[in-house]
Amino acid sequence: RSARPPPRVVAPASLRRPLGMFGHALWSSAFLLVLLRDAAAFEAVPCNATTRDCGREFFQDAYHHFLTAEKEIVIMPYFIKPDLKLFSSVEGAPSDITLKDMIVQAVKRHVHVWILGWDNAASEKFLPFHQDTVYERLFEAAGDQSDYLHLMLDTSREFVASLYYLPHIKSYVFDRKIAFVGGLDFAENRLDSPQHVRPDPRLVQVPIDKDHVSGNEKPWQDAMVRIDGPAAEHVGMVLIERWWTYCKSEGYLRAQAARPFDAFTNAVWGVEKSFRASQWKASQCSSLPAPARLGVLQITIQAGSHARNRYTLLVVTPEIQSEGLEQVAAEAVELHSGDERSVTVHGLRALDKALPETLDFTISGQKFSARADRTTTAMLDGGDSVLARWLPNGVEPSQGSPQEQTCMVVLSGDRDWMGVSRPMTNSYDEHLRMIREAKRFIYIENQYFSTEFPAHSHECSNGNVRGAAVLYSGATNRVGEVLLDRIKRAGRTRENFSVVVVVPLGTEPGSFYPNLRGTYCFEQAVEDYWRTEGLKSNWRDYFSFFFIANAVPVPADLGGPGAAFYGIFTHTKMIVVDDEVALIGSANINDRSLNGDRDAEVGVRIRGGTYPRRLREKILGHHVGSASLIDPDRFLASVNDVAFANAKALRESMGISFPEGNFTREDGREEHFFGLKGLLNPQLPTLPLTDTMSTIPYPDSRVVAGGGGLDTFKWFMVKGARAPHLRGLLFPFSRDIWGLPKMTQVTQMFSAEFNWRRLRESDDAHWNA
C-alpha cells in the first residue's frame, strides 16, 4: 500500500468555492430557519419534502435529476440491475432507457458518479445479485470516461467478513442538493404504479409463462421521500464516511488480498465472467469523495481606522472525523478591513458525531472562537474588530415551533458498515418516540412486523426464549411492546385513538414466518387484554392489520374471460403519527434493521409542516381510492369502512372472503383459501386449514398473495366472474387468513430472528385439547 500514490480527493468545483454574503447560508427564505438538537448524530434542519409513491413516479423524477446533475451523483443501493429499462424518455410511455444509459451519459458530461454497493461472504453465492459482474459491465461501458465512475463493493470494515448482515440502504443524492431516501432500488419489479394493475405494458416486460402469468413481474408497493437542503447533504455524508473508512479498514485489505480466491469460488459457483469481473476493483480507493459541508462561519471585519488592513483567516476544522482518519485542513482565506464574508467549512464527519457548538479559527495568528448561539465580538491587533457567528449546517438557529418543517436523517448500523465507534439506533429510537408521543392515530406501513411484546397464550409466550417458546421469534426490539402499551392505554381511558398497520398479505420465505407469527400473536395479545381487563369497548375500534391486493378482469388471451385476484408485495417502510411527524426510509420493523449492530439503514424523520399529512394522504389515499375517504378524527373506523366494502365486493364477485380467508365455490362449498404447511392450528371451528384441503396449496398460495421470489407473479382466476368494483386496494387482515405455522424454512435457522422450534408431541396435544 505504501507504494501506491495517495488517493485523489474528488471535489466538484461548486463545493470548493466560498459562499457569498450570507445568501447561501440562508438557503431557504420559505422557512424560518431551525436547528433542533437531538440525540441522533445528524441535526434536524429545514427542508422541503415530497413523496414518490412506487417505482414509476420515482424513476421518472430520478431520470430528470440524472439528466440535469452538474457535478456529482451518489448511488447507495441494496443492489442494481443497470441493464433493465426502468426510465421513460417520454413521461407515461413504456420504459426505454436503462440505468447504465443514464450513468454513461452522466460521466460523458464529466459528472462524477459514486456507486457504493456491498458484498458480504454469502452475497454472490446465495443471493443472485452478482454485483462484481454488474459493476464490471458499468466500468466497461464508461470507456475512456471511467475516471468519472467510482465503484465500490463494501465488504465490511472488520478483518473477518460479515456472513449474513449487510447495508440495506436505498439512498441517492444529486449534486448534494437533492436526495431520495426509502425502499426502492434500480431493479426489476420496482417499476410499478400505485394502482398495481396487471397486465401493464408500461412495466418491465417478461415472457408469459407459469411464473409470469401476465407478462409482468410481481406487484411492488414502495415509497421514497425527496428532500433538499442540508438534509440532502447529510445523506451524501453517509457515502463519504463509508467510502473513506472502508478504504482505511482491515476489511478493504482482506478483500483485496482475497480477490484471486473470490474469482475462483465465483467461477465454481457459475458466476459470469468470474475471472474478468475485477478490473475496477484495483481503483476503488484511488479516488475519494470530497468532504462535506459542515457549516458556515459568518465573519465581519469592522474597520477601526482609515487604514485598510489585510488579514489571513484559518478555520480549525472540527475534529469529528471517524477513527483512523485525518481531518482535512481548511484553506486560508484573505480578509480586509470592512469585509463581510460567509466562509464554508468542509470536513469529514463521523456518522455518530454531532457538530460542535463552537468553531475555532485564527486571524493572522490570533485565536478566536465563534459560537452558534450568538455573535462573538473581539478586537484585532490592527485596531479593527471581528464579529463572528458559527452556523452548523449553514442554517440559523431559532427556537422553532411545531409548524416549522424539519428533516433529520436517521441511521442504523455499526463499524461493520458505517465505520462508527458505537452502534447507531436512530431508526429504532424514533419509532419508539413517535409511538409514545402519539395522541390521535398511528399509521404504519412496513414489510415486516417482527417485534417483541408481552403475550400470555401457550403458543405466543416466551417468544424470544430458546427452548421455552412454542413459536420462537428471537426478536428483541420493543416496537411491538410500546405499540401495545399505547393501544392498552387508549382502551382503558376510552381515548379517541387508533392504529392502522398495513403489512404484506404474503412475502418471500425470509420474512413470511416472522410476519405470520408477529401479526398472529400481536392481534391475539390485543384481544386477550380486552378480555382479561373486561373492557366494554371493541378492541377492533382501536387497532387492526390490513393488506393491499387487487382484482382485475382477465382477457381471453390470458386464459379469460374471468377475474383474477392477487396480493401486492408491500415493501414500504414508513410511520406517520397524528399527521405531525413521519419517518420513511429503508428500515424494517425487525431486529436486523433496528438494533444497530446488524444491517445498516438510512431514513428521514420529518416533523412539523404539512409533509406528514401529505405523505399519509398520498400513500393511504392510493390504497383506499381517495384520501378524502379517510377522516383523521375517526381514523381506523374510516379505513375499515373502505376495507370491508372492498371485502364485500370481492366476496360477491369472486367468492373470496376476507378477513375470514375463505373461498366459496360455484356449488356453494366453502373452503379455506390459502394453504400453508406445518400448521399449529390445523382446524378452525368451521373450516379445515390443512394445505391439501385449501383452494390454493402452498407454496402457490404464498406467491398468489404477493410473496413470489424476486419477480414471480401468479394470480388466482375465477373463470366467468366479473372483476369487483374496488375503492383502491385495501382489505382487512386477520390471523385466520393463514393460521399459525409451526416452523419456518430450514435455511433460516442461521438467523436468531428467523429461527423456530418444532413442537413437542405434548405441545401438539395441549393445542388440540
Number of C-alpha atoms within 10 A of each C-alpha: 6 5 5 7 8 11 14 12 13 14 16 16 8 11 17 14 10 15 18 13 15 17 11 15 22 16 15 15 8 9 15 17 23 21 20 17 15 11 10 21 20 24 24 25 26 29 24 20 23 15 23 22 21 26 29 23 21 25 23 19 16 20 19 13 17 18 13 13 20 17 20 23 25 23 23 25 21 21 21 22 19 21 17 18 22 28 28 18 13 10 12 11 12 18 23 15 17 18 22 21 18 18 24 22 15 25 22 16 15 17 23 27 24 24 21 23 24 21 24 18 17 13 17 19 15 10 8 10 17 21 20 26 18 18 25 19 16 21 24 13 15 21 13 11 18 20 16 22 23 23 23 22 20 23 25 30 26 18 15 13 19 19 12 13 22 26 28 26 28 25 29 25 29 24 22 25 18 23 26 30 27 29 30 29 22 25 21 24 22 27 27 29 21 22 16 22 15 24 18 16 14 18 24 21 19 13 12 13 12 11 18 18 20 23 21 27 30 33 30 25 27 28 29 28 24 24 25 20 21 28 27 26 23 26 30 27 24 21 22 23 25 23 25 21 27 25 21 16 17 16 22 22 16 17 21 13 11 11 14 14 11 18 19 14 15 19 14 10 13 12 21 14 14 20 16 12 20 19 14 20 20 9 14 20 21 16 19 19 25 20 22 22 22 24 22 27 27 22 24 20 23 18 19 16 11 7 11 13 16 12 18 14 19 20 23 18 20 20 17 19 21 23 12 11 16 12 18 16 14 15 14 12 14 13 19 16 22 16 14 19 20 24 23 24 27 23 20 24 26 24 27 22 16 17 19 14 12 16 24 16 19 16 20 16 12 13 13 16 17 22 18 19 14 12 14 16 17 12 14 18 10 16 13 19 18 21 16 26 23 29 28 27 25 27 24 20 18 12 9 15 11 11 11 17 26 28 28 28 28 29 32 30 31 23 21 30 28 30 28 21 15 13 20 26 21 26 30 24 17 19 22 17 12 21 24 15 11 20 16 18 22 23 21 21 27 22 26 25 26 30 26 23 26 17 19 15 13 13 21 23 20 22 27 22 14 16 11 12 20 26 29 27 28 24 26 18 21 21 24 22 17 18 20 21 17 19 21 18 12 17 24 14 8 13 13 15 24 27 23 21 19 25 25 29 29 26 27 16 18 15 21 22 26 27 24 23 25 24 24 19 24 26 18 17 20 21 15 16 18 17 13 8 11 10 13 11 12 12 20 16 17 23 21 22 22 20 24 26 23 24 25 20 22 24 12 9 8 13 12 16 17 19 23 23 22 25 29 26 26 26 24 30 23 30 25 27 24 21 23 19 23 27 28 28 29 30 32 24 26 26 23 24 27 28 23 22 20 22 23 28 30 26 29 30 24 28 24 19 21 17 23 25 18 17 25 22 19 16 23 22 20 19 24 26 16 15 16 9 17 20 12 17 14 15 23 24 20 15 23 21 14 23 26 16 17 24 21 18 18 23 17 16 16 25 20 24 20 22 18 17 19 22 22 18 14 10 6 9 8 19 19 26 25 26 24 23 19 14 17 21 17 17 13 12 5 9 14 17 28 21 21 13 15 21 19 20 17 17 16 19 25 25 28 26 27 29 30 24 15 14 19 20 28 27 25 17 20 22 15 13 18 19 21 22 13 20 18 22 25 26 28 22 24 21 20 16 21 25 23 24 19 21 22 21 13 10 11 16 13 10 13 15 21 23 23 27 17 15 16 10 8 9 15 14 10 11 11 11 6
